[in-house]
Amino acid sequence: MSVRPIRRTGRPGGAQATPYTRWGGAAFFEALVDRFYRGVEADGRLRPMYPADLAESKAHLALFLGQYWGGPADYNARRGAPRLRMRHVPFAIGPPEAAAWMEHMTAAVRESGLTPGDQEELLEYLAMAARSLVNTVPSRRVAGSPGDAEDRPHRLLELGVVEPGPGPEHGGGVGADRDP
């Protein structure tokens, strides 16, 4: 399944412009990702999740975001379908990690020079994507129950926090008409 933006802005004469085009193409997304990773590099919560050399991670994120917002299908050509949830399963991503990720991405977007409306559109999607990657939550134990001293993560599905079934990467869920 390819990644396609869900919104296009009409222009006079009926022409359509994707956010990718309006925002400056590949250069915009590369600069956005560079600003984002400056925050990640200094963040003790997030940095351990990434490889020592961030070049490949930066390239993947810039290609993915560019493709998602209407650019060329370079991400799919190089890496196949995004399958973001599957690709992030090896990492324990809880609400604090998702919030930290959004903190750095929000700062990067706010420094991007986009109009306030475009910033909000981009941040709305990024927040949804961050939430969709959360795969752990602290356990809730009754004092005195087995394991109450431990804070073991549990899958959201096991807790009933999310419904079973296909996620956005399989054509279901929020943003079903495009992969996050």
C-alpha positions as CSV (number, residue, x, y, z in Angstrom):
1,M,0.0,0.0,0.0
2,S,1.4,3.4,-0.9
3,V,1.3,6.4,1.3
4,R,-0.8,9.3,0.0
5,P,-1.8,12.6,1.6
6,I,-5.5,13.0,2.3
7,R,-5.6,16.7,1.8
8,R,-4.8,18.8,-1.2
9,T,-5.2,22.5,-1.5
10,G,-7.1,23.8,-4.5
11,R,-5.5,26.5,-6.6
12,P,-7.0,28.9,-9.1
13,G,-7.8,27.1,-12.4
14,G,-8.5,23.8,-10.7
15,A,-4.9,22.8,-10.2
16,Q,-4.0,20.9,-7.0
17,A,-0.9,21.4,-4.9
18,T,0.2,18.8,-2.4
19,P,1.6,19.9,1.0
20,Y,4.9,18.5,-0.2
21,T,5.0,21.0,-3.1
22,R,3.6,23.9,-1.1
23,W,6.0,23.4,1.8
24,G,9.2,23.2,-0.4
25,G,9.6,19.6,-1.3
26,A,12.4,17.3,-0.2
27,A,14.5,20.3,1.2
28,F,11.7,21.2,3.6
29,F,11.4,17.7,5.0
30,E,15.2,17.2,5.3
31,A,15.5,20.5,7.3
32,L,12.5,19.5,9.5
33,V,14.1,16.2,10.2
34,D,17.5,17.7,11.0
35,R,15.8,20.1,13.5
36,F,13.9,17.2,15.1
37,Y,17.0,15.0,15.5
38,R,18.9,17.8,17.2
39,G,16.4,17.5,20.0
40,V,16.5,13.7,19.9
41,E,20.3,13.7,20.2
42,A,20.1,15.6,23.5
43,D,17.2,13.6,24.9
44,G,18.1,10.9,27.3
45,R,14.7,9.3,27.0
46,L,14.8,9.0,23.2
47,R,18.5,8.8,22.2
48,P,19.0,5.2,23.4
49,M,16.3,4.0,20.9
50,Y,18.3,5.2,17.9
51,P,21.5,3.9,16.3
52,A,24.8,5.7,17.0
53,D,24.8,7.1,13.5
54,L,21.6,8.9,12.8
55,A,22.1,9.4,9.1
56,E,20.0,6.5,8.0
57,S,17.2,7.3,10.5
58,K,17.1,10.9,9.3
59,A,16.9,9.8,5.6
60,H,14.1,7.3,6.3
61,L,12.0,9.8,8.2
62,A,12.5,12.6,5.6
63,L,11.6,10.2,2.8
64,F,8.6,8.9,4.7
65,L,7.2,12.3,5.6
66,G,7.8,13.7,2.1
67,Q,6.0,10.7,0.5
68,Y,3.2,10.9,3.0
69,W,2.5,14.6,2.2
70,G,2.4,14.1,-1.5
71,G,6.0,13.7,-2.7
72,P,7.6,11.0,-4.7
73,A,7.2,7.4,-3.6
74,D,10.9,7.1,-2.8
75,Y,10.3,5.7,0.7
76,N,8.2,2.8,-0.6
77,A,10.7,2.2,-3.4
78,R,13.6,1.9,-1.0
79,R,12.0,0.3,2.1
80,G,8.6,-1.1,1.0
81,A,5.4,-0.3,2.8
82,P,5.9,1.8,5.9
83,R,4.5,-0.6,8.5
84,L,5.4,1.9,11.1
85,R,3.9,0.0,14.0
86,M,5.7,-3.2,13.0
87,R,9.0,-1.3,12.6
88,H,8.7,0.2,16.1
89,V,7.7,-3.0,18.0
90,P,11.3,-3.6,19.2
91,F,11.2,-0.4,21.1
92,A,9.2,0.2,24.4
93,I,7.2,3.3,23.4
94,G,5.0,4.5,26.2
95,P,3.1,7.8,26.6
96,P,6.3,9.5,28.0
97,E,8.3,8.5,24.9
98,A,5.6,9.6,22.5
99,A,5.3,12.9,24.4
100,A,9.1,13.4,24.2
101,W,9.0,12.6,20.5
102,M,6.2,15.1,19.9
103,E,8.0,17.8,22.0
104,H,11.0,17.7,19.6
105,M,8.8,17.4,16.5
106,T,6.6,20.3,17.6
107,A,9.7,22.5,18.1
108,A,11.0,21.5,14.6
109,V,7.6,22.3,13.0
110,R,7.3,25.6,14.9
111,E,10.7,26.6,13.5
112,S,9.8,25.6,10.0
113,G,8.4,28.8,8.7
114,L,5.1,27.1,7.7
115,T,1.9,29.1,8.1
116,P,0.0,28.5,11.3
117,G,-2.6,26.5,9.5
118,D,-0.1,24.3,7.8
119,Q,1.8,23.9,11.1
120,E,-1.5,22.7,12.7
121,E,-2.2,20.3,9.9
122,L,1.3,18.8,10.1
123,L,1.2,18.6,13.9
124,E,-2.2,17.0,13.9
125,Y,-0.9,14.2,11.8
126,L,2.3,13.8,13.8
127,A,0.4,13.6,17.1
128,M,-1.8,10.9,15.6
129,A,1.2,9.0,14.4
130,A,3.0,9.3,17.8
131,R,-0.1,8.0,19.6
132,S,-0.4,5.1,17.2
133,L,3.2,3.9,18.0
134,V,2.6,3.7,21.7
135,N,2.9,0.0,22.5
136,T,3.4,0.0,26.3
137,V,1.7,1.5,29.3
138,P,2.6,1.2,33.0
139,S,0.8,-1.7,34.7
140,R,-1.9,-0.9,37.2
141,R,-1.6,-3.2,40.1
142,V,-3.5,-3.5,43.4
143,A,-1.2,-3.2,46.4
144,G,-0.2,-6.6,47.7
145,S,-1.0,-8.4,44.4
146,P,1.7,-10.4,42.7
147,G,4.2,-8.2,41.0
148,D,2.8,-4.9,42.5
149,A,6.4,-3.7,43.1
150,E,7.2,-3.9,39.5
151,D,6.2,-1.5,36.7
152,R,6.1,-4.0,33.8
153,P,4.7,-2.7,30.6
154,H,1.7,-4.4,29.0
155,R,0.5,-4.3,25.4
156,L,-2.3,-1.8,24.9
157,L,-4.3,-4.5,23.2
158,E,-4.1,-6.8,26.3
159,L,-5.4,-3.9,28.4
160,G,-8.3,-3.3,26.0
161,V,-7.0,0.3,25.4
162,V,-7.1,-0.3,21.7
163,E,-9.4,-2.4,19.7
164,P,-8.1,-5.5,17.9
165,G,-8.0,-5.4,14.1
166,P,-6.0,-3.7,11.5
167,G,-4.2,-0.5,12.4
168,P,-3.5,2.4,10.1
169,E,-0.7,0.5,8.4
170,H,-3.1,-2.1,7.2
171,G,-5.9,0.2,6.0
172,G,-7.9,0.6,9.2
173,G,-8.0,2.9,12.1
174,V,-7.4,6.7,12.2
175,G,-6.3,8.1,8.9
176,A,-7.4,4.8,7.1
177,D,-6.9,6.4,3.7
178,R,-3.2,6.7,4.2
179,D,-0.5,5.0,6.3
180,P,1.0,7.0,9.2
